[in-house]
Amino acid sequence: MQQASAAINVSIDRNPVHVNESFQMIFESDESPDDDPDFSPLQQHFVVLNTSQNNSISIINGDYQRSIRWTLQIMPKQVGEIVVPTIHFGDDKTEPFQISVKPASSSKSDSNSDLIFELSADRDSVPVQGQVIITMRLMSNTNISAYQFGDLVVNNMDVVIEPLGEVERFQTRLGDQAYLVLEKKLALFPQQNGRLTIDPVPGEVRLVSQSTSIFDPFQTRGEIKRVNSPLLNIEVQAIDAAFSSQHWLPATNVRLSDVWQGDLSKLVAGEPVTRTLMLVAEGLTAAQLPTLQQQDVDGIKQYPDKPILSDQRSERGIVGVRQQKIALIPTGGGAYKIPEISVPWWNTQTQRQEIARIPSRTIQVAGDAAVESKPEVVTPLAELTPVVEVVEQTNHFWIWLSLFLAVGWLVSGLIWGFSRRSRGRETTVQSPHKKTNVGIASKALKQACEANDAAAARAALLNWARAMDFDNLTRLADAFGEPIKSQIDSLNQSLYSADISDWQGSTLWQSCESIDQARNSAPLEDSDRLPALNP
């Protein structure tokens, strides 16, 4: 039996990197690979400065875990997009991946400086309101006890600046000098087109004090050094004329999706179903994302919740997320077409317009939950009557006996047919839900309304409606009209939105109480009256 190959993961401590600057490349596996690694393919594009190996064993919740790690300190030889080749560990091997190597900035030409401050952008030009990532790197070849970055200052343009995580610390080499690097990244969104100029940013470090005085045990009196970054220019492009939508969305990627709660094959009229829309944009904040417009659908009431906005931050920038929940209540059975939702956006990588969309779909909604009985087939009376052959007989006894039996059979058939029709009518109006007394249901509804409990009120209202032979609230509203119809809409709107705590039940109860009073005082129909004593 062939042994399964070991999975070997490859990672680097940052990407992109700069030429003539060292960084760490890590190879890690949870299993012992087939053989020792062969790192010689790396020498084509990198200088390998140092290699170390570390084995670790841990026991978590009784599970034995082993990890083997190889850490390489390497330096790229040239600028460009470099593909790290496959590294073989005997029969096991890694997957190739890409590293972006940038040219050294002007500040790196003087590698003999004790303190260097770099300011760079991930692109030279950006569309208006698009994202550009600014990197500040404070580098020291002496030991420091504290540091401080100045603020980005843009005097000629309105910009939005968002931080991207904490300051990263790592070691690197410039030429033959080792440096401690303090790196801070920010996302910048220019609000106007033109040339954006970032003024030189001040940086400051405190050197470790050489003093051994007992009055300065924490070495807080070390020398302070300050340095300024070079200024930075970025071209901000206007909205491209090829973009056809009113809401400008410059991003590297936009995704639009939806999730339906529950089983779409079991939708029932009057029963709510929740649809969650999700818009995700890479390179934009959630505040920049448009409202997701949902078109009206005849026969479906829609109750949108307040949108949830969130930003996901990483060294690659900001990913804005807009989430919108909508409660849909079909008012009747049938097929409904849910329209397409589309969001046009501008791809900042390809420089062209694209569209994120959710395609239209058709949903099937079952009718009322009541059992639908088939129409009763009534057999003609003539077919119930047996054919009586009249045979000429002199014995009249047999003739009268046959007639008597025929009449008995006819009467039995009529009684059977009447009982079947009565049972059929009862089956037609019977609800699959357990029927509750109207008075009991009314008291429960009153309590829920007085407590201003929207969820309990809707459940009690549905129970009250079923007690009066209405299978859902839509039928109840159609039967009694206003004001109960508006009160049901108001209850649903409150229940399926974020304002549920503001709902007041007094108006709903007044409408239901009026219906109760009207029903109790209504005159009896002719069919319900007792027959007169002397007809």
C-alpha positions as CSV (number, residue, x, y, z in Angstrom):
1,M,0.0,0.0,0.0
2,Q,1.4,3.4,-1.0
3,Q,1.9,5.9,1.8
4,A,0.0,9.2,1.5
5,S,2.2,12.2,0.6
6,A,2.8,14.8,3.2
7,A,1.2,18.2,2.7
8,I,3.8,21.0,2.8
9,N,2.6,24.6,3.2
10,V,4.7,27.6,2.0
11,S,4.3,31.1,3.3
12,I,6.3,34.4,3.5
13,D,6.2,37.1,6.2
14,R,5.1,39.8,3.7
15,N,4.3,40.3,0.1
16,P,5.4,42.4,-1.9
17,V,9.0,42.6,-1.0
18,H,11.8,44.9,-2.2
19,V,15.0,44.0,-4.1
20,N,18.1,43.7,-2.0
21,E,15.9,43.3,1.1
22,S,15.7,40.1,3.0
23,F,12.5,38.4,4.1
24,Q,11.5,35.0,5.6
25,M,10.1,32.1,3.6
26,I,8.6,29.3,5.8
27,F,8.0,25.6,4.8
28,E,5.8,23.8,7.3
29,S,4.3,20.3,7.5
30,D,2.3,18.3,10.1
31,E,3.9,15.1,8.9
32,S,7.4,13.9,8.2
33,P,8.1,14.4,4.5
34,D,9.7,11.7,2.4
35,D,13.2,13.2,2.6
36,D,15.2,16.3,3.4
37,P,14.3,19.4,1.3
38,D,16.3,20.5,-1.8
39,F,16.3,24.3,-1.7
40,S,18.7,24.7,-4.7
41,P,16.0,25.8,-7.1
42,L,15.6,29.0,-5.0
43,Q,19.1,30.2,-6.0
44,Q,18.0,31.2,-9.5
45,H,16.0,34.2,-8.1
46,F,17.1,34.5,-4.5
47,V,20.1,34.7,-2.3
48,V,19.7,32.2,0.6
49,L,21.2,33.9,3.7
50,N,20.3,31.5,6.4
51,T,18.3,28.2,7.0
52,S,17.0,26.8,10.2
53,Q,14.8,23.8,11.1
54,N,12.4,23.5,14.1
55,N,10.4,20.5,15.3
56,S,7.5,20.9,17.7
57,I,5.1,18.5,19.4
58,S,1.8,19.5,21.1
59,I,-1.1,17.7,22.7
60,I,-4.5,19.4,22.4
61,N,-7.6,17.7,23.9
62,G,-5.8,14.4,23.8
63,D,-4.8,14.8,20.1
64,Y,-1.1,14.4,19.4
65,Q,0.1,17.0,16.9
66,R,3.6,17.3,15.3
67,S,4.9,20.2,13.3
68,I,8.1,20.5,11.3
69,R,9.2,24.0,10.1
70,W,12.0,25.2,7.9
71,T,12.7,28.9,8.0
72,L,14.8,30.6,5.3
73,Q,16.1,34.1,5.3
74,I,16.4,35.1,1.7
75,M,16.8,38.1,-0.5
76,P,15.5,38.6,-4.1
77,K,18.0,39.3,-6.9
78,Q,15.8,41.2,-9.3
79,V,12.6,43.2,-9.7
80,G,9.4,41.6,-11.1
81,E,6.8,38.9,-10.5
82,I,8.8,35.9,-9.4
83,V,7.3,32.4,-9.3
84,V,8.8,30.4,-6.5
85,P,9.5,27.0,-8.1
86,T,8.5,23.6,-6.7
87,I,10.6,22.4,-3.8
88,H,11.1,18.7,-3.5
89,F,11.2,16.8,-0.2
90,G,12.0,13.4,-1.7
91,D,8.8,12.3,-3.4
92,D,6.9,15.0,-1.6
93,K,6.8,18.5,-3.0
94,T,5.4,22.0,-2.6
95,E,3.1,24.0,-5.0
96,P,4.6,26.9,-6.8
97,F,3.4,30.4,-5.9
98,Q,4.2,34.0,-6.9
99,I,6.0,36.8,-5.1
100,S,6.0,40.5,-6.2
101,V,9.4,42.1,-5.9
102,K,9.5,46.0,-6.0
103,P,12.5,48.2,-6.8
104,A,14.4,49.7,-3.9
105,S,13.2,53.3,-3.0
106,S,15.5,56.2,-3.1
107,S,15.9,56.2,0.7
108,K,17.6,52.8,0.5
109,S,20.5,54.0,-1.6
110,D,22.1,55.2,1.6
111,S,22.3,51.8,3.4
112,N,24.8,53.2,5.8
113,S,22.1,55.4,7.5
114,D,21.2,54.4,11.1
115,L,17.5,55.4,10.6
116,I,15.5,55.2,7.3
117,F,11.9,56.2,6.8
118,E,10.1,55.0,3.6
119,L,6.7,56.1,2.3
120,S,5.3,54.1,-0.7
121,A,2.0,53.4,-2.4
122,D,0.9,50.1,-4.0
123,R,0.0,52.0,-7.3
124,D,1.0,55.2,-9.0
125,S,-2.5,56.1,-10.1
126,V,-6.0,55.3,-8.7
127,P,-9.6,56.2,-9.8
128,V,-11.4,58.7,-7.7
129,Q,-12.9,57.1,-4.5
130,G,-10.8,54.0,-5.2
131,Q,-8.4,52.4,-2.7
132,V,-4.7,53.0,-2.6
133,I,-2.6,51.3,0.1
134,I,0.1,53.5,1.8
135,T,3.0,51.8,3.5
136,M,5.2,53.6,6.1
137,R,8.4,51.8,7.0
138,L,10.6,53.0,9.8
139,M,14.0,51.1,9.7
140,S,16.7,51.2,12.4
141,N,20.0,49.3,12.5
142,T,20.5,50.2,16.2
143,N,18.5,48.9,19.2
144,I,15.5,51.1,20.1
145,S,13.1,51.2,23.1
146,A,10.3,53.2,21.5
147,Y,9.0,54.6,18.2
148,Q,6.4,56.9,16.8
149,F,4.9,57.5,13.3
150,G,3.6,60.9,12.2
151,D,0.2,61.3,10.6
152,L,-0.4,61.4,6.8
153,V,-1.0,65.0,5.7
154,V,-2.7,65.7,2.3
155,N,-3.3,69.5,1.9
156,N,-4.5,69.6,-1.7
157,M,-7.3,67.1,-1.7
158,D,-10.1,65.7,0.4
159,V,-9.3,62.1,1.3
160,V,-10.5,59.3,3.6
161,I,-7.8,57.4,5.5
162,E,-8.5,54.0,7.2
163,P,-5.9,52.1,9.3
164,L,-5.1,48.5,8.3
165,G,-4.2,46.6,11.5
166,E,-1.3,47.0,13.9
167,V,2.3,47.9,13.3
168,E,4.3,44.9,12.0
169,R,7.9,44.2,13.2
170,F,10.4,42.1,11.4
171,Q,14.1,41.9,10.5
172,T,15.7,42.6,7.1
173,R,19.0,43.3,5.5
174,L,20.0,46.2,3.3
175,G,23.3,45.4,1.7
176,D,25.5,44.1,4.5
177,Q,23.5,45.9,7.3
178,A,20.8,44.3,9.5
179,Y,17.7,46.4,10.2
180,L,14.7,46.3,12.4
181,V,11.7,47.2,10.3
182,L,8.5,48.8,11.8
183,E,5.8,48.8,9.1
184,K,2.4,50.5,9.2
185,K,-0.2,50.3,6.4
186,L,-3.2,52.5,5.7
187,A,-5.9,52.6,3.1
188,L,-6.4,55.9,1.4
189,F,-9.5,56.9,-0.6
190,P,-9.2,60.2,-2.6
191,Q,-12.5,62.0,-3.1
192,Q,-11.4,64.3,-6.0
193,N,-9.5,63.7,-9.2
194,G,-6.1,65.3,-9.9
195,R,-2.6,65.0,-8.4
196,L,-2.6,63.9,-4.8
197,T,0.5,64.9,-2.8
198,I,1.3,63.4,0.6
199,D,3.6,65.6,2.6
200,P,6.8,64.2,4.2
201,V,5.8,62.2,7.3
202,P,7.9,62.5,10.4
203,G,9.2,59.4,12.2
204,E,10.8,59.1,15.6
205,V,12.7,56.4,17.6
206,R,14.3,56.4,21.1
207,L,17.6,54.5,21.2
208,V,18.4,52.1,24.0
209,S,20.2,54.0,26.7
210,Q,23.7,52.9,27.7
211,S,23.3,54.3,31.1
212,T,23.5,52.0,34.1
213,S,22.1,54.6,36.5
214,I,19.7,53.3,39.2
215,F,17.6,56.3,38.6
216,D,16.8,55.1,35.0
217,P,16.1,51.4,35.4
218,F,13.8,51.3,32.3
219,Q,16.3,53.2,30.1
220,T,13.8,55.9,29.2
221,R,16.5,58.6,28.7
222,G,18.0,57.2,25.6
223,E,18.8,59.4,22.6
224,I,15.8,60.4,20.4
225,K,16.3,60.4,16.6
226,R,13.9,61.8,14.1
227,V,13.7,61.4,10.3
228,N,11.2,62.5,7.6
229,S,9.9,60.4,4.7
230,P,10.1,61.7,1.2
231,L,6.9,63.2,-0.2
232,L,4.7,61.0,-2.3
233,N,2.6,61.9,-5.4
234,I,-0.3,59.8,-6.7
235,E,-2.4,60.5,-9.8
236,V,-6.2,60.4,-9.1
237,Q,-8.3,59.6,-12.2
238,A,-11.8,61.0,-12.8
239,I,-14.8,58.7,-13.3
240,D,-14.4,56.9,-16.6
241,A,-16.8,58.0,-19.3
242,A,-17.5,54.3,-20.2
243,F,-19.2,53.7,-16.8
244,S,-23.0,53.8,-17.3
245,S,-24.3,53.5,-13.7
246,Q,-25.1,56.4,-11.4
247,H,-23.4,54.8,-8.4
248,W,-19.6,54.8,-8.9
249,L,-18.0,51.6,-7.5
250,P,-14.2,51.3,-8.2
251,A,-13.0,48.0,-6.8
252,T,-10.8,45.0,-7.5
253,N,-13.7,42.5,-7.1
254,V,-17.4,42.7,-6.3
255,R,-19.6,39.7,-5.4
256,L,-23.4,39.6,-5.0
257,S,-25.3,36.6,-3.5
258,D,-28.4,35.6,-1.7
259,V,-29.4,33.0,0.8
260,W,-33.0,31.8,1.5
261,Q,-34.0,30.6,4.9
262,G,-35.8,27.3,4.9
263,D,-36.9,25.0,2.1
264,L,-38.1,26.9,-1.0
265,S,-40.0,23.8,-2.2
266,K,-42.3,24.1,0.8
267,L,-43.5,27.7,0.7
268,V,-47.1,28.3,1.9
269,A,-49.3,31.3,1.3
270,G,-49.3,33.6,4.4
271,E,-46.1,32.1,5.8
272,P,-43.0,34.4,5.9
273,V,-39.7,33.4,4.4
274,T,-36.4,35.3,4.9
275,R,-34.1,36.2,2.1
276,T,-30.6,37.5,2.9
277,L,-28.7,39.6,0.3
278,M,-24.9,40.0,0.6
279,L,-22.8,42.5,-1.3
280,V,-19.0,42.1,-0.9
281,A,-16.6,44.6,-2.5
282,E,-12.8,44.3,-2.3
283,G,-11.1,47.7,-2.2
284,L,-14.2,49.6,-0.9
285,T,-15.6,50.4,2.6
286,A,-19.1,49.2,3.5
287,A,-20.2,52.9,3.6
288,Q,-19.5,53.2,-0.1
289,L,-21.8,50.3,-1.1
290,P,-25.2,51.1,-2.6
291,T,-28.6,50.2,-1.3
292,L,-29.7,46.8,-2.7
293,Q,-32.9,47.6,-4.6
294,Q,-35.5,44.8,-4.5
295,Q,-38.4,45.3,-7.0
296,D,-42.0,44.9,-5.9
297,V,-43.6,41.6,-6.7
298,D,-47.4,41.4,-7.1
299,G,-48.8,39.0,-4.5
300,I,-45.8,39.2,-2.2
301,K,-45.4,41.6,0.7
302,Q,-41.8,42.5,1.5
303,Y,-40.4,43.8,4.8
304,P,-36.7,44.8,4.6
305,D,-34.6,44.9,7.8
306,K,-32.0,47.5,8.5
307,P,-28.8,46.7,6.6
308,I,-25.7,45.5,8.5
309,L,-22.5,47.2,7.4
310,S,-19.0,45.8,8.2
311,D,-15.4,46.2,7.1
312,Q,-12.8,43.5,7.0
313,R,-9.3,44.8,7.2
314,S,-6.0,43.1,6.2
315,E,-2.6,44.1,4.8
316,R,-4.2,43.8,1.3
317,G,-6.8,46.5,2.1
318,I,-10.4,46.8,3.1
319,V,-13.3,44.5,2.1
320,G,-16.7,46.2,2.6
321,V,-19.7,44.0,3.3
322,R,-23.4,45.0,3.1
323,Q,-25.9,42.5,4.4
324,Q,-29.7,43.0,3.9
325,K,-32.4,40.7,5.2
326,I,-35.9,40.8,3.7
327,A,-39.0,39.0,5.0
328,L,-41.3,38.0,2.2
329,I,-45.0,36.9,2.7
330,P,-46.9,35.5,-0.3
331,T,-50.6,36.4,-0.1
332,G,-51.7,33.5,-2.2
333,G,-50.6,30.3,-3.9
334,G,-49.0,30.1,-7.3
335,A,-45.8,30.8,-9.1
336,Y,-43.9,34.1,-8.5
337,K,-41.0,35.5,-10.4
338,I,-38.4,37.2,-8.2
339,P,-36.7,39.8,-10.3
340,E,-32.9,40.0,-11.0
341,I,-30.8,42.2,-8.8
342,S,-27.7,43.8,-10.4
343,V,-24.9,46.1,-9.3
344,P,-22.6,47.7,-11.9
345,W,-19.0,48.3,-10.8
346,W,-15.7,49.4,-12.2
347,N,-12.8,46.9,-12.2
348,T,-9.7,48.9,-11.3
349,Q,-7.5,46.1,-12.6
350,T,-9.0,45.7,-16.0
351,Q,-10.2,49.3,-16.4
352,R,-13.7,48.3,-17.5
353,Q,-17.2,48.0,-16.2
354,E,-18.6,44.8,-14.9
355,I,-21.9,43.7,-13.3
356,A,-22.4,41.7,-10.2
357,R,-25.9,40.1,-10.3
358,I,-28.3,37.7,-8.7
359,P,-30.3,36.1,-11.5
360,S,-34.1,36.1,-11.4
361,R,-35.8,32.9,-10.1
362,T,-39.3,31.6,-9.9
363,I,-40.7,30.3,-6.6
364,Q,-43.7,28.0,-6.1
365,V,-46.1,28.8,-3.3
366,A,-48.7,26.3,-2.1
367,G,-52.2,27.6,-1.4
368,D,-54.0,27.6,1.9
369,A,-53.1,24.9,4.3
370,A,-56.7,23.7,4.5
371,V,-57.5,20.4,3.1
372,E,-59.1,20.8,-0.3
373,S,-61.8,18.3,-0.8
374,K,-62.7,17.1,-4.3
375,P,-66.2,17.9,-5.5
376,E,-68.7,15.4,-4.5
377,V,-70.1,13.2,-7.2
378,V,-73.8,12.7,-6.7
379,T,-75.2,9.6,-8.2
380,P,-78.6,10.2,-10.0
381,L,-81.5,8.8,-8.1
382,A,-82.5,6.8,-11.1
383,E,-79.2,4.8,-10.8
384,L,-79.9,4.1,-7.2
385,T,-83.2,2.5,-8.0
386,P,-82.9,-1.1,-9.0
387,V,-84.5,-2.3,-12.2
388,V,-87.6,-4.2,-11.2
389,E,-88.6,-6.7,-13.7
390,V,-92.3,-6.9,-13.8
391,V,-93.0,-10.5,-14.5
392,E,-96.5,-11.4,-15.1
393,Q,-97.3,-13.6,-12.2
394,T,-100.6,-14.4,-10.8
395,N,-99.1,-14.3,-7.3
396,H,-99.4,-10.5,-6.3
397,F,-97.5,-11.2,-3.1
398,W,-94.1,-11.3,-4.9
399,I,-94.9,-8.1,-6.8
400,W,-95.7,-6.2,-3.6
401,L,-92.6,-7.7,-1.8
402,S,-90.3,-6.5,-4.6
403,L,-91.7,-3.0,-4.6
404,F,-91.3,-2.8,-0.8
405,L,-87.6,-3.9,-1.1
406,A,-87.0,-1.3,-3.9
407,V,-88.4,1.5,-1.8
408,G,-86.2,0.4,1.2
409,W,-83.1,0.4,-1.0
410,L,-84.0,3.9,-2.3
411,V,-84.4,5.3,1.2
412,S,-81.1,3.8,2.3
413,G,-79.3,5.3,-0.6
414,L,-80.7,8.8,0.0
415,I,-79.7,8.6,3.7
416,W,-76.2,7.5,2.8
417,G,-75.8,10.2,0.1
418,F,-76.9,12.9,2.6
419,S,-74.5,11.8,5.3
420,R,-71.6,11.7,2.7
421,R,-72.4,15.3,1.6
422,S,-72.5,16.5,5.2
423,R,-69.1,14.9,6.0
424,G,-67.7,16.4,2.8
425,R,-68.7,19.9,3.9
426,E,-67.2,19.4,7.3
427,T,-63.9,18.2,5.7
428,T,-63.8,21.2,3.4
429,V,-63.8,23.8,6.2
430,Q,-61.7,21.8,8.6
431,S,-58.2,23.2,9.2
432,P,-55.2,21.0,9.7
433,H,-54.4,23.1,12.7
434,K,-56.1,22.3,16.0
435,K,-59.1,24.6,16.3
436,T,-59.2,26.8,19.4
437,N,-62.3,28.3,21.0
438,V,-62.7,31.9,19.7
439,G,-63.1,33.3,23.3
440,I,-59.9,31.7,24.5
441,A,-58.0,32.8,21.5
442,S,-59.3,36.3,21.9
443,K,-58.1,36.5,25.5
444,A,-54.6,35.4,24.5
445,L,-54.5,38.0,21.7
446,K,-55.6,40.7,24.2
447,Q,-52.8,39.8,26.6
448,A,-50.1,39.9,23.9
449,C,-51.3,43.2,22.6
450,E,-51.4,44.8,26.0
451,A,-47.8,43.5,26.6
452,N,-46.8,45.1,23.2
453,D,-45.2,41.7,22.3
454,A,-45.2,41.7,18.5
455,A,-44.1,38.1,18.1
456,A,-46.6,36.8,20.6
457,A,-49.3,39.0,19.1
458,R,-48.8,37.6,15.6
459,A,-49.0,34.0,16.9
460,A,-52.1,34.8,18.9
461,L,-53.7,36.7,16.0
462,L,-53.1,33.7,13.7
463,N,-54.6,31.4,16.3
464,W,-57.6,33.7,16.6
465,A,-58.1,33.8,12.9
466,R,-58.0,30.0,12.7
467,A,-60.6,29.8,15.4
468,M,-62.9,31.7,13.0
469,D,-61.9,29.3,10.1
470,F,-59.4,31.6,8.4
471,D,-56.2,29.7,7.6
472,N,-53.9,32.7,7.4
473,L,-53.8,36.4,8.1
474,T,-54.2,37.3,4.4
475,R,-57.6,35.7,4.3
476,L,-58.6,37.4,7.6
477,A,-57.6,40.8,6.2
478,D,-59.5,40.2,2.9
479,A,-62.6,39.2,4.8
480,F,-62.8,42.2,7.2
481,G,-60.8,44.9,5.3
482,E,-59.8,48.0,7.1
483,P,-58.6,48.8,9.7
484,I,-57.5,45.2,10.5
485,K,-55.7,45.0,7.2
486,S,-53.5,48.0,7.9
487,Q,-52.9,46.7,11.5
488,I,-51.6,43.3,10.1
489,D,-49.3,45.1,7.7
490,S,-48.0,47.3,10.6
491,L,-47.4,44.2,12.8
492,N,-45.5,42.4,10.0
493,Q,-43.4,45.5,9.2
494,S,-42.4,45.8,12.9
495,L,-41.8,42.1,13.3
496,Y,-39.6,41.7,10.3
497,S,-37.5,44.9,10.8
498,A,-35.2,46.1,13.5
499,D,-37.9,48.3,15.1
500,I,-39.8,45.5,16.9
501,S,-39.3,47.2,20.3
502,D,-41.4,50.2,19.1
503,W,-44.5,48.2,18.3
504,Q,-47.7,49.1,20.2
505,G,-50.5,46.6,20.3
506,S,-53.5,48.7,21.5
507,T,-54.7,49.7,18.0
508,L,-54.5,46.1,16.8
509,W,-56.6,44.9,19.8
510,Q,-59.2,47.6,19.2
511,S,-59.6,46.4,15.6
512,C,-59.9,42.7,16.7
513,E,-62.3,43.6,19.6
514,S,-64.6,45.4,17.1
515,I,-64.7,42.3,14.9
516,D,-65.5,40.2,18.0
517,Q,-68.4,42.5,19.0
518,A,-69.7,42.6,15.4
519,R,-69.8,38.9,15.2
520,N,-71.5,38.4,18.6
521,S,-74.2,41.0,17.8
522,A,-74.9,39.9,14.2
523,P,-78.4,38.6,13.5
524,L,-78.9,34.9,12.9
525,E,-79.2,33.8,9.3
526,D,-82.4,32.1,8.3
527,S,-80.7,28.8,8.2
528,D,-79.6,29.2,11.8
529,R,-83.1,30.2,13.2
530,L,-85.4,27.6,15.0
531,P,-88.4,26.6,13.1
532,A,-91.7,28.2,14.1
533,L,-93.9,26.2,16.6
534,N,-96.9,26.5,14.3
535,P,-95.7,26.5,10.7
